[in-house]
Amino acid sequence: MLMGHSSWKFNNLPVILSTGVVGGPFEAQGKIANDFDILHEDMWLKQDSYEKAQQIMMEQSCQLAVKKANIDKGQVDYFISGDLINQITPSTFAAKTVDVPYFGLFSACATSTESLALAALIINAGGAKYILSGTASHNAAAERQFRYPTEYGGQKPPTAQWTVTGAGCALVSSSGDGPVITTATIGKVVDMGLTDAFNMGGAMAPAAVDTIVRHLTDRNVEPSFYDLIITGDLGKIGREASFDLLKEKGIEVDPTKYVDCGLTIYTDDQPVHAGGSGTACSAVATYGHFLNRMKEGKLKRILLVATGALHSPLSIQQKKPIPCIAHAVSIEARGGET
């Protein structure tokens, strides 16, 4: 199953049986609004905190995935999730409601691919039949923890990004109809010494490039093997930086086939500065928009490379640099896998 030094090949082809995708009011104004299952009209979701609202979205996305698959919740073996909030409490509190054995992860905005890779690994090894893999984020909750409360109204530089309010969950199965997970490459922590918490894209770009290069090497394929290489939330700054870094390493990628979830969700006139971010960014764009295009036959193979900045409010206050990571998962249409 091991390919090269840090990639897995899933010979038993775990299936993404169904997905659930939830968004907030700002996402409802974006480019891929039709790819959400539920769009909420307010940020609070009738809760008394933004963190509780994030929990509710995570619960809803899980419930949607189970309902679409037409199975009972009791058939689900594990729930794998994580988020940005301290001690991943929204995911943990959601796990109480989901009520199945739970793995809690923290890989910042790379959590979506880390959870999906681990779900595929367990399924491929025969350790489970059904696993819920997902994550959620909330703009106001993340702003309050990592930057300034939204009520403060602090001005941001153009390099800043907008945390997605939403949740995305995939039900991964050992059998059934749907796209299959074929490989995964586990990221390394890459720290280039950057300390600007308002430039996450620039900080994460080297980690994305490191994982993409190792994935292509381990799998012995060219970038053109994939219909799309999709980064998680590099935004405008990070996408351009990573594209240049790939060129420096001799990796030629068709710019039309190198896309970013943070640039996919919102319209050009929405005030998101450099683009979207947050743990839900790659989850909602992939489990909604990109998998829908795959089901329509417009995509056969995609490589999802979600990126995460592994800093904390404490590390930023202590002027520490921002360590980053990226995990990659390849998803292929049934019948076209290799």
C-alpha positions as CSV (number, residue, x, y, z in Angstrom):
1,M,0.0,0.0,0.0
2,L,3.0,2.3,0.6
3,M,4.0,4.3,-2.5
4,G,7.4,6.0,-2.3
5,H,8.2,7.5,1.0
6,S,5.0,9.2,2.2
7,S,2.0,8.2,0.1
8,W,-0.6,5.4,0.3
9,K,-2.3,3.6,-2.6
10,F,-5.8,2.4,-1.7
11,N,-6.2,-0.8,-3.7
12,N,-9.7,-1.5,-2.2
13,L,-10.9,1.9,-3.5
14,P,-12.8,3.4,-0.6
15,V,-16.0,5.1,-1.9
16,I,-17.3,8.6,-1.2
17,L,-20.8,7.4,-0.9
18,S,-22.4,10.7,-0.1
19,T,-21.7,14.2,1.2
20,G,-23.4,16.9,3.2
21,V,-22.5,20.6,2.6
22,V,-23.8,23.5,4.7
23,G,-23.0,27.3,4.3
24,G,-23.8,30.7,5.8
25,P,-25.4,33.8,4.4
26,F,-22.2,35.1,2.8
27,E,-21.5,31.8,1.1
28,A,-25.1,32.0,-0.3
29,Q,-24.0,35.1,-2.3
30,G,-21.0,33.3,-3.8
31,K,-20.2,31.5,-7.0
32,I,-21.1,28.0,-6.0
33,A,-24.2,28.6,-3.9
34,N,-26.1,26.0,-5.9
35,D,-23.7,23.3,-4.7
36,F,-24.7,23.6,-1.0
37,D,-27.4,21.4,0.5
38,I,-28.3,24.0,3.2
39,L,-27.6,27.7,3.3
40,H,-28.4,29.6,6.4
41,E,-29.8,33.1,6.4
42,D,-27.9,34.3,9.5
43,M,-24.6,33.8,11.2
44,W,-26.1,32.8,14.5
45,L,-28.2,29.8,13.4
46,K,-30.5,30.7,16.4
47,Q,-27.7,29.9,18.8
48,D,-26.2,32.2,21.5
49,S,-22.6,31.9,20.3
50,Y,-20.8,31.5,17.0
51,E,-19.1,28.4,18.2
52,K,-22.4,26.7,18.8
53,A,-23.5,27.8,15.4
54,Q,-20.4,26.0,14.0
55,Q,-21.3,22.9,15.9
56,I,-24.8,22.9,14.5
57,M,-23.4,23.1,10.9
58,M,-21.1,20.2,11.6
59,E,-24.0,18.1,12.9
60,Q,-26.2,19.0,9.9
61,S,-23.6,18.1,7.3
62,C,-23.2,14.6,9.0
63,Q,-26.9,14.1,9.1
64,L,-27.2,15.0,5.4
65,A,-24.5,12.6,4.4
66,V,-26.1,9.7,6.3
67,K,-29.6,10.5,5.0
68,K,-28.4,10.7,1.4
69,A,-26.7,7.3,1.7
70,N,-30.0,5.8,3.0
71,I,-28.3,4.0,5.9
72,D,-29.0,4.2,9.7
73,K,-26.7,6.3,11.8
74,G,-26.0,3.2,13.9
75,Q,-24.2,1.6,10.9
76,V,-21.5,4.3,10.9
77,D,-18.4,3.0,12.6
78,Y,-16.4,6.2,13.1
79,F,-16.6,10.0,12.9
80,I,-13.3,11.8,12.1
81,S,-13.3,15.6,12.4
82,G,-11.5,18.7,13.7
83,D,-11.6,22.4,13.3
84,L,-9.8,25.7,14.2
85,I,-11.3,26.5,17.6
86,N,-9.4,25.9,20.8
87,Q,-9.3,22.2,21.7
88,I,-11.6,21.5,18.6
89,T,-14.6,21.9,20.8
90,P,-17.2,22.4,18.0
91,S,-16.2,19.1,16.5
92,T,-16.1,17.4,19.8
93,F,-19.5,18.7,20.9
94,A,-20.9,17.7,17.5
95,A,-19.5,14.2,18.0
96,K,-21.6,14.0,21.1
97,T,-24.7,14.5,18.9
98,V,-23.4,12.3,16.1
99,D,-23.0,9.6,18.7
100,V,-20.5,7.3,17.0
101,P,-16.8,6.5,18.0
102,Y,-14.8,9.6,17.3
103,F,-11.3,10.6,16.2
104,G,-10.6,14.3,16.9
105,L,-7.9,15.9,14.7
106,F,-6.1,19.2,14.4
107,S,-4.4,20.0,11.2
108,A,-5.8,23.6,10.8
109,C,-7.2,24.1,7.3
110,A,-5.7,20.8,6.2
111,T,-8.0,18.9,8.5
112,S,-10.4,18.0,5.6
113,T,-7.8,16.0,3.7
114,E,-6.2,14.6,6.8
115,S,-9.5,13.2,8.0
116,L,-10.3,11.9,4.5
117,A,-7.0,10.2,4.1
118,L,-7.3,8.5,7.5
119,A,-10.9,7.4,6.7
120,A,-9.7,5.9,3.4
121,L,-6.8,4.2,5.2
122,I,-9.1,2.6,7.8
123,I,-11.7,1.6,5.2
124,N,-9.0,0.2,2.9
125,A,-7.6,-1.9,5.7
126,G,-10.9,-3.4,6.6
127,G,-11.2,-1.5,9.8
128,A,-14.6,-0.1,9.1
129,K,-17.5,-0.1,6.6
130,Y,-18.7,3.5,7.0
131,I,-16.8,6.5,8.3
132,L,-18.0,10.1,8.5
133,S,-15.1,12.5,7.6
134,G,-15.7,16.2,7.9
135,T,-14.9,19.6,9.3
136,A,-16.5,23.0,9.9
137,S,-15.5,26.6,10.4
138,H,-17.2,29.9,11.2
139,N,-16.0,33.3,10.2
140,A,-16.9,35.1,13.4
141,A,-15.6,32.4,15.7
142,A,-12.2,32.2,13.9
143,E,-11.9,36.0,13.8
144,R,-12.4,36.2,17.5
145,Q,-9.8,33.6,18.3
146,F,-7.1,34.4,15.8
147,R,-7.4,38.0,15.0
148,Y,-10.0,40.6,16.3
149,P,-13.7,40.2,17.1
150,T,-15.7,41.3,14.1
151,E,-17.3,44.0,16.2
152,Y,-13.9,45.7,16.5
153,G,-13.9,46.5,12.8
154,G,-10.2,46.3,12.4
155,Q,-8.9,47.0,8.9
156,K,-7.1,44.2,7.1
157,P,-4.4,44.2,4.5
158,P,-5.0,42.8,1.0
159,T,-3.1,39.6,1.9
160,A,-5.8,38.7,4.5
161,Q,-8.4,36.0,3.8
162,W,-12.0,35.4,4.7
163,T,-12.8,32.4,6.9
164,V,-15.7,30.3,5.4
165,T,-18.8,29.8,7.4
166,G,-19.8,26.3,6.6
167,A,-19.4,22.6,7.1
168,G,-18.6,19.7,4.8
169,C,-18.8,16.0,5.5
170,A,-18.2,12.9,3.4
171,L,-19.5,9.4,4.2
172,V,-16.7,7.1,3.1
173,S,-17.6,3.4,2.5
174,S,-16.1,0.1,1.7
175,S,-18.6,-0.3,-1.2
176,G,-21.3,1.4,-3.2
177,D,-21.6,3.9,-6.0
178,G,-19.6,7.1,-6.0
179,P,-16.2,8.6,-6.6
180,V,-13.3,6.6,-5.1
181,I,-10.3,7.6,-3.1
182,T,-7.2,6.2,-4.8
183,T,-4.2,7.7,-3.1
184,A,-3.1,10.0,-0.3
185,T,0.1,11.8,0.5
186,I,0.8,12.9,4.1
187,G,2.4,16.3,4.5
188,K,5.4,17.5,6.4
189,V,5.6,20.6,8.5
190,V,7.2,23.3,6.5
191,D,8.3,26.5,8.3
192,M,9.8,29.3,6.2
193,G,10.0,31.7,9.1
194,L,7.0,33.9,8.1
195,T,5.3,35.5,11.1
196,D,2.5,37.6,9.4
197,A,-0.9,36.1,10.6
198,F,-2.6,38.2,7.9
199,N,-0.7,36.4,5.1
200,M,-1.7,32.7,5.5
201,G,-1.6,32.0,1.8
202,G,2.0,33.1,1.5
203,A,3.0,31.1,4.6
204,M,1.2,27.9,3.4
205,A,2.4,27.9,-0.3
206,P,5.7,26.1,0.3
207,A,3.9,23.3,2.2
208,A,1.5,22.9,-0.7
209,V,4.4,22.7,-3.1
210,D,6.3,20.2,-1.0
211,T,3.3,17.9,-0.8
212,I,2.4,18.2,-4.5
213,V,6.0,17.4,-5.6
214,R,6.2,14.4,-3.3
215,H,2.9,13.1,-4.4
216,L,3.7,13.3,-8.1
217,T,7.1,11.6,-7.4
218,D,5.6,8.9,-5.2
219,R,2.9,8.2,-7.8
220,N,5.2,8.7,-10.8
221,V,2.7,10.9,-12.7
222,E,2.8,14.3,-14.3
223,P,0.5,17.1,-13.2
224,S,-1.5,16.6,-16.4
225,F,-2.6,13.2,-15.0
226,Y,-5.2,15.1,-13.1
227,D,-8.0,17.1,-14.5
228,L,-7.6,19.5,-11.7
229,I,-5.0,20.1,-8.9
230,I,-7.0,21.8,-6.2
231,T,-5.4,23.6,-3.3
232,G,-7.4,24.3,-0.2
233,D,-7.2,27.9,0.8
234,L,-4.0,29.5,-0.6
235,G,-6.0,32.4,-2.0
236,K,-4.6,34.8,-4.6
237,I,-1.3,35.4,-2.9
238,G,-0.6,31.7,-2.0
239,R,-1.7,30.4,-5.4
240,E,0.6,32.7,-7.3
241,A,3.5,31.9,-4.9
242,S,3.0,28.2,-5.1
243,F,2.7,28.3,-8.9
244,D,6.0,30.1,-9.1
245,L,7.6,27.6,-6.6
246,L,6.4,24.7,-8.7
247,K,8.0,26.2,-11.8
248,E,11.3,26.6,-9.9
249,K,11.2,22.9,-9.1
250,G,10.7,22.0,-12.8
251,I,6.9,21.2,-12.4
252,E,4.9,22.6,-15.2
253,V,1.2,22.9,-14.3
254,D,-1.4,24.2,-16.7
255,P,-2.7,27.3,-14.9
256,T,-6.3,26.5,-16.0
257,K,-6.0,23.2,-14.2
258,Y,-4.5,24.6,-11.0
259,V,-7.4,26.0,-8.9
260,D,-8.0,27.0,-5.3
261,C,-11.0,26.5,-3.1
262,G,-10.6,29.9,-1.6
263,L,-10.9,31.5,-5.0
264,T,-13.8,29.2,-6.0
265,I,-16.4,30.0,-3.4
266,Y,-16.8,33.8,-3.5
267,T,-17.4,36.2,-6.4
268,D,-14.9,38.8,-7.4
269,D,-16.9,41.6,-5.9
270,Q,-17.3,40.0,-2.4
271,P,-14.9,41.7,0.1
272,V,-12.8,38.6,0.9
273,H,-9.4,40.3,0.2
274,A,-7.1,37.5,-1.0
275,G,-9.9,34.8,-1.0
276,G,-11.5,32.3,1.3
277,S,-9.9,30.2,4.1
278,G,-10.9,28.1,7.1
279,T,-11.2,24.4,7.7
280,A,-14.6,24.4,5.8
281,C,-13.1,26.1,2.8
282,S,-11.7,23.0,1.0
283,A,-14.5,20.7,2.5
284,V,-17.5,22.7,1.1
285,A,-15.9,23.4,-2.3
286,T,-14.8,19.8,-2.8
287,Y,-17.7,17.9,-1.3
288,G,-20.1,20.3,-3.0
289,H,-18.9,21.9,-6.2
290,F,-16.0,19.7,-7.4
291,L,-17.7,16.3,-6.6
292,N,-20.8,17.5,-8.3
293,R,-18.8,18.3,-11.5
294,M,-17.3,14.8,-11.2
295,K,-20.8,13.2,-10.9
296,E,-21.8,15.2,-14.1
297,G,-18.8,13.6,-15.9
298,K,-16.9,16.9,-16.3
299,L,-14.1,15.7,-14.1
300,K,-12.5,12.2,-13.9
301,R,-9.5,12.8,-11.6
302,I,-8.8,15.5,-9.0
303,L,-6.0,16.0,-6.5
304,L,-7.1,17.9,-3.4
305,V,-4.3,19.5,-1.5
306,A,-5.7,21.2,1.6
307,T,-3.2,23.5,3.4
308,G,-3.1,24.4,7.1
309,A,-1.3,27.0,9.2
310,L,-0.4,25.3,12.5
311,H,0.0,28.4,14.6
312,S,-2.1,29.4,17.6
313,P,-3.0,32.7,19.3
314,L,-0.3,32.0,21.9
315,S,2.4,31.3,19.3
316,I,1.6,34.5,17.4
317,Q,1.7,36.6,20.6
318,Q,5.1,35.1,21.3
319,K,6.3,36.1,17.8
320,K,6.8,32.6,16.7
321,P,6.9,31.8,13.0
322,I,4.0,30.0,11.4
323,P,4.6,26.2,10.7
324,C,2.4,24.9,7.8
325,I,1.3,21.6,6.4
326,A,-0.5,20.2,3.4
327,H,-2.1,16.8,2.9
328,A,-3.1,15.5,-0.5
329,V,-5.9,13.0,-1.5
330,S,-6.7,11.9,-5.0
331,I,-10.3,11.3,-5.9
332,E,-11.3,9.6,-9.2
333,A,-14.5,8.8,-10.9
334,R,-15.6,5.2,-10.7
335,G,-14.3,3.2,-13.7
336,G,-11.5,5.7,-14.5
337,E,-9.2,4.9,-11.5
338,T,-5.7,3.7,-12.0
